[in-house]
Amino acid sequence: MDPFPAAWRRALVWVRLPFAAAGLAGGLLFAPRATPWALATLGVYLVFSLLVPLKKQSGGAFALLVLFADVVFFLVLVRAGIGSAIWLPALYYLYLLAEAVFIYRPPEVLVAVVVSAIFCVAVQSQNVFPIRRTAVVMGALAYAFAVYKKRLESRMEELAQEARETNEEARRAREVERQRIASDFHDGPLQSFISLQMRLEILRKILERDFGAGMDDLKDLRGLAQQQVKELRAFVRSMRPPDVQGANLYASARRICESFQKESGIPVSFVGGEGPLKFPEEMASEVIQMLREALHNVLKHAGATRVAVSLERVAKTLELTVDDNGGGFHFSGVYTLDELELLRLGPASFKRRARTLNAEMTLESRPGRGAGLKLRVPIP
């Protein structure tokens, strides 16, 4: 990830050109003692500065060549004493540091800074003394800033990777939830409506033969429709986002049970803790959703006449228990989460949510006598 704007990069490339022109002009007009090789170097650097903006690809070996040329140009300015009170070398050195810090990596910045500082310290010339301290101090600060910038870039890369992973997890979660909703709708409301459609067709044929018998069957059909309305309401309720009432998870669970009892007609006894229970919002939503699904499954599959729900804090865990007196599952016994996954038994949504909560789950099935779900969620 490159946080340095492209416009600033282009500006740095073009700023090099006036420095190159000023260096050559200073060498010709204000530095009579400048050697021919120094003037030749300044001239070559001016041509080089004209060509750099024309290069489309600025990375790799070419970028190192540019940094090398900039350092050489600075050394020539310092050695030849170009610029009154060497203001030109000082300004150019600041430009060189800015370019190195924002474009290059810390090792490359260190090389440029060390070479420039050693040269300024080693050259015993009156022209070099004013810039010596600037080269050492500003160079050290520039390298420290380059290291800090690299750490920030690394952290930004980590955050970007975490964001990508989070987005991918969210995408997978949405896909799993879509599949669960589609499966629940297919096994629940859709099958009920298909059954209703078949009963209506049977009713039509009965009415054609025996009107009285058809009216009796119509009464049964009305009861079936009412039951399907209850199931559809329960299904729609299970699709809504869990409403966790503030920090009180107990109150939210109690409200879910009361709503279920009112809409289904199945008595629900609820036992909950006292006082507010602070729980992370996402975890609380998962617990409430599991309670919703458990009650929905009782209504849809169990044929139960009563349900017992318990939600209590035991030490450092939150225990949720849902027990009914319905028909139970097709298997018998008490199974842990690992055993259920190994044997491919039990509701898949329960197992997935239990894994998400890092919870312990046991499922007890008593065919013909009901079923019980127990969930132990560690409290952060």
C-alpha positions in Angstrom: 0.0 0.0 0.0 1.4 3.3 -1.0 0.0 6.2 1.1 2.0 8.8 -0.9 -0.2 10.7 -3.4 0.7 10.4 -7.0 0.4 14.2 -7.5 3.1 14.7 -4.8 5.4 12.2 -6.6 5.0 14.1 -9.8 5.7 17.4 -8.0 8.9 16.0 -6.5 10.0 14.8 -9.9 9.6 18.3 -11.4 11.1 20.1 -8.4 14.4 18.4 -9.3 14.6 20.4 -12.5 14.9 23.9 -11.1 17.5 22.7 -8.6 19.6 21.1 -11.5 19.3 24.4 -13.5 20.3 26.5 -10.5 23.2 24.2 -9.7 24.6 24.5 -13.2 24.1 28.3 -13.3 25.7 28.7 -10.0 28.7 26.6 -11.1 29.2 28.7 -14.2 28.5 32.2 -12.7 29.3 32.1 -9.0 31.8 29.3 -8.5 34.9 30.2 -10.6 36.9 27.5 -8.7 34.6 24.8 -9.9 36.5 22.1 -11.7 35.5 21.0 -15.3 34.4 17.6 -14.0 32.1 19.3 -11.5 30.5 21.4 -14.2 30.2 18.4 -16.5 28.5 16.5 -13.7 26.1 19.4 -13.2 25.3 19.5 -16.9 24.7 15.8 -17.1 22.4 16.0 -14.1 20.4 18.8 -15.7 19.8 16.6 -18.8 19.0 13.7 -16.5 16.4 15.8 -14.7 14.7 16.5 -18.0 14.5 12.8 -18.8 13.2 11.6 -15.5 9.7 13.0 -15.9 9.4 11.3 -19.3 10.0 7.8 -17.8 6.7 6.1 -17.2 8.0 3.4 -14.9 9.8 4.9 -11.9 10.3 1.9 -9.7 13.0 -0.8 -9.4 16.5 -0.2 -10.6 15.6 3.1 -12.2 14.4 4.5 -8.9 17.8 3.5 -7.3 19.6 5.2 -10.2 17.6 8.4 -9.5 18.5 8.4 -5.8 22.1 7.8 -6.6 22.2 10.7 -9.1 20.5 13.0 -6.6 23.1 12.1 -3.9 26.0 12.7 -6.3 24.5 16.1 -7.3 24.3 17.1 -3.6 27.9 16.0 -3.1 29.1 18.1 -6.1 27.2 21.1 -4.8 28.8 20.8 -1.4 32.3 20.2 -2.8 32.3 23.0 -5.3 30.8 25.5 -2.9 28.0 26.5 -5.2 25.5 29.0 -3.8 26.0 32.1 -1.6 26.5 30.8 2.0 25.7 27.4 0.5 21.9 28.0 0.6 21.5 26.0 -2.5 23.1 22.8 -1.1 21.1 23.2 2.1 17.8 23.6 0.3 18.6 20.7 -2.0 19.5 18.5 0.9 16.1 19.0 2.4 14.5 18.2 -0.9 16.7 15.0 -1.1 15.6 13.9 2.3 11.9 14.5 1.5 12.2 12.5 -1.7 14.1 9.7 0.1 11.6 9.5 3.0 8.4 9.5 1.0 9.5 7.4 -1.9 12.2 5.0 -0.8 12.5 2.3 1.9 14.4 2.9 5.2 17.6 1.0 4.1 17.9 3.2 1.0 17.2 6.3 3.1 20.0 5.2 5.5 22.5 4.8 2.7 21.8 8.2 1.2 21.9 9.9 4.7 25.1 8.1 5.8 27.0 8.9 2.5 26.0 12.5 2.6 26.8 12.9 6.3 30.2 11.2 6.0 31.1 13.3 3.0 30.2 16.5 4.8 32.2 15.5 7.9 35.2 14.2 5.9 35.6 17.2 3.5 37.7 19.9 5.3 36.5 23.0 3.5 35.2 26.3 4.6 32.2 25.9 2.4 31.2 22.6 4.0 31.2 23.7 7.7 27.8 25.5 7.7 25.9 22.5 6.3 27.7 19.8 8.3 25.4 19.9 11.3 22.3 20.1 9.0 23.4 17.0 7.1 23.9 15.0 10.3 20.9 16.1 12.4 18.4 16.3 9.5 19.7 13.0 8.1 19.1 11.3 11.4 15.6 12.7 11.7 14.8 11.7 8.2 15.9 8.1 8.8 13.9 7.9 12.0 10.8 9.3 10.2 11.3 6.7 7.3 11.4 3.9 9.8 8.2 5.2 11.5 6.5 5.6 8.1 7.4 2.0 7.2 5.8 0.8 10.5 2.7 2.8 9.7 2.6 1.3 6.2 3.0 -2.2 7.6 0.2 -1.5 10.1 -2.0 -0.2 7.3 -1.3 -3.4 5.3 -2.3 -5.5 8.4 -5.5 -3.5 8.9 -6.3 -3.7 5.2 -5.8 -7.5 5.3 -7.9 -7.8 8.4 -10.6 -5.7 6.7 -10.5 -8.0 3.7 -10.8 -11.1 5.9 -13.6 -9.5 7.8 -15.5 -8.7 4.6 -14.9 -12.3 3.4 -16.2 -13.7 6.7 -19.2 -11.4 6.5 -19.9 -12.6 2.9 -19.6 -16.2 4.0 -21.9 -15.6 7.0 -24.5 -13.9 4.7 -24.3 -16.9 2.3 -24.8 -19.4 5.2 -27.7 -17.3 6.5 -29.3 -17.2 3.1 -29.0 -21.0 2.8 -30.4 -21.4 6.2 -33.4 -19.1 5.4 -34.0 -20.9 2.1 -33.8 -24.3 3.9 -36.1 -23.2 6.7 -38.6 -21.7 4.2 -38.5 -24.8 2.1 -39.1 -27.2 5.0 -41.6 -24.9 6.8 -43.9 -22.4 5.1 -43.4 -23.8 1.5 -44.3 -27.3 2.5 -47.3 -26.1 4.4 -48.6 -24.1 1.4 -48.0 -27.1 -0.9 -50.0 -29.2 1.6 -52.7 -26.6 1.7 -52.9 -26.5 -2.1 -53.3 -30.3 -2.3 -56.0 -30.2 0.4 -57.9 -27.5 -1.6 -57.8 -29.7 -4.7 -59.1 -32.6 -2.7 -61.8 -30.3 -1.2 -62.9 -29.3 -4.7 -63.5 -32.9 -5.7 -65.3 -33.7 -2.4 -67.6 -30.7 -2.9 -68.5 -32.0 -6.4 -69.6 -35.3 -4.9 -70.9 -34.6 -1.4 -71.4 -31.0 -0.3 -71.9 -31.9 3.4 -68.7 -33.9 3.6 -66.9 -31.0 1.8 -68.1 -28.5 4.4 -66.8 -30.8 7.2 -63.4 -31.0 5.4 -63.5 -27.2 5.0 -63.6 -26.8 8.7 -60.5 -29.0 9.1 -58.9 -27.0 6.3 -59.5 -23.8 8.2 -57.7 -25.2 11.2 -54.8 -26.2 9.0 -54.7 -22.6 7.6 -54.7 -21.1 11.1 -51.8 -23.4 12.1 -49.9 -22.4 8.9 -50.4 -18.7 9.8 -48.9 -19.4 13.2 -45.9 -21.1 11.6 -45.4 -18.4 9.1 -45.5 -15.7 11.8 -42.9 -17.7 13.8 -40.8 -18.0 10.7 -41.0 -14.2 10.0 -40.2 -13.5 13.7 -37.1 -15.7 13.5 -35.9 -13.7 10.5 -36.0 -10.4 12.3 -32.7 -9.1 13.9 -32.6 -10.1 17.6 -33.8 -7.3 19.8 -31.5 -7.4 22.8 -33.0 -5.0 25.4 -30.0 -2.9 26.4 -27.6 -4.9 28.6 -30.4 -7.1 30.1 -30.2 -10.4 28.2 -32.7 -11.9 30.7 -35.4 -9.4 29.8 -34.9 -10.0 26.1 -35.2 -13.8 26.5 -38.3 -13.5 28.7 -39.9 -11.2 26.1 -39.1 -13.8 23.3 -40.8 -16.6 25.4 -43.9 -14.5 26.1 -44.2 -13.6 22.5 -43.9 -17.3 21.5 -46.5 -18.4 24.0 -48.9 -15.7 22.8 -48.6 -16.5 19.1 -48.3 -20.3 19.4 -50.6 -21.1 22.3 -47.9 -23.4 23.8 -47.3 -22.6 27.5 -43.7 -21.6 28.2 -42.2 -21.5 31.7 -39.2 -19.2 31.9 -36.5 -19.1 34.6 -34.0 -16.3 34.4 -31.4 -14.5 36.5 -32.0 -11.3 38.4 -30.6 -7.9 37.5 -28.9 -6.8 34.3 -26.4 -9.1 32.6 -23.8 -7.3 30.6 -22.9 -9.3 27.5 -21.2 -8.4 24.2 -23.9 -7.4 21.7 -22.9 -9.8 19.0 -22.8 -12.8 21.4 -26.1 -11.7 23.0 -27.7 -11.6 19.6 -26.4 -15.1 18.8 -27.8 -16.5 22.1 -31.2 -14.8 21.5 -31.3 -16.2 17.9 -30.6 -19.7 19.2 -33.5 -19.4 21.6 -35.7 -18.2 18.8 -34.7 -21.1 16.5 -35.2 -23.6 19.3 -38.7 -22.3 20.0 -39.5 -22.2 16.3 -38.4 -25.8 15.9 -40.6 -26.8 18.8 -43.6 -25.2 17.1 -42.7 -26.6 13.6 -41.6 -30.2 14.4 -42.0 -31.2 18.1 -45.8 -31.1 18.5 -45.2 -30.2 22.1 -47.8 -29.0 24.7 -45.3 -27.2 27.0 -41.8 -25.8 26.9 -39.4 -24.9 29.7 -36.7 -22.3 29.1 -33.9 -21.4 31.5 -31.3 -18.7 31.1 -28.9 -18.3 34.1 -25.4 -17.3 34.9 -23.3 -20.1 36.5 -19.8 -18.9 37.5 -18.2 -17.6 34.3 -20.6 -19.2 31.9 -24.1 -18.4 30.6 -26.4 -21.4 30.5 -29.4 -21.6 28.2 -31.7 -24.6 28.4 -34.7 -25.3 26.2 -36.7 -28.5 27.1 -40.1 -29.6 25.6 -42.4 -32.6 25.9 -42.9 -33.2 22.1 -41.9 -36.0 19.9 -38.2 -35.6 20.1 -35.7 -36.3 17.3 -35.5 -39.5 15.3 -32.4 -40.5 17.4 -32.2 -41.2 21.1 -29.6 -40.2 23.7 -27.5 -37.3 24.9 -24.9 -36.0 22.5 -22.2 -33.3 22.7 -21.5 -30.8 19.9 -18.5 -32.8 18.7 -20.6 -36.0 18.6 -23.4 -34.3 16.8 -21.0 -33.1 14.1 -19.3 -36.4 13.8 -22.6 -38.3 13.5 -24.2 -35.5 11.4 -27.1 -35.3 13.8 -29.1 -32.3 15.1 -29.9 -28.9 13.6 -27.0 -27.5 11.6 -27.8 -23.9 12.5 -27.5 -24.7 16.3 -24.1 -26.3 15.8 -22.8 -23.4 13.7 -23.9 -20.8 16.2 -22.5 -22.8 19.1 -19.1 -22.9 17.3 -19.3 -19.1 16.8 -19.9 -18.6 20.5 -17.2 -21.0 21.5 -19.8 -22.7 23.6 -20.4 -26.2 24.9 -23.7 -27.7 23.6 -25.5 -30.9 24.5 -28.6 -32.2 22.8 -30.8 -34.8 24.5 -33.5 -36.6 22.4 -36.2 -38.7 24.0 -38.3 -40.0 21.0 -42.0 -39.7 21.9 -41.1 -37.8 25.2 -39.5 -34.6 24.0 -36.0 -33.1 23.6 -33.7 -30.8 25.5 -31.0 -28.4 24.4 -28.4 -27.0 26.7 -25.9 -24.4 25.8 -23.0 -23.2 28.0 -21.5 -19.9 26.7 -18.3 -18.5 28.3 -18.7 -15.0 29.5 -15.9 -12.6 28.4 
